[in-house]
């Protein structure tokens, strides 16, 4: 696999093909789905507070930890 990638890079370099920069697109997609995850998390927490009297289970704590990780990764993605 590594040899195939090296051969492809050599072929593109020798033929003058300019590499495409998809950095911006990846950042926008990551930010979009991170925002959707945050919205879904917020709705879940709001339903837990309103529906079950504010009681949280282990799954809610794991979701909170996951959201902290997502927010940190989004911050690193922006820089």
Secondary structure, 3 states (H helix, E strand, C coil): CHHHHHHHHHHHHHHCCCCCCCHHHHHHHHHHHHHHHHHHHHHHHHHHHHHCCCCCCHHHHHHHHHHHHHHHHHHHHHC
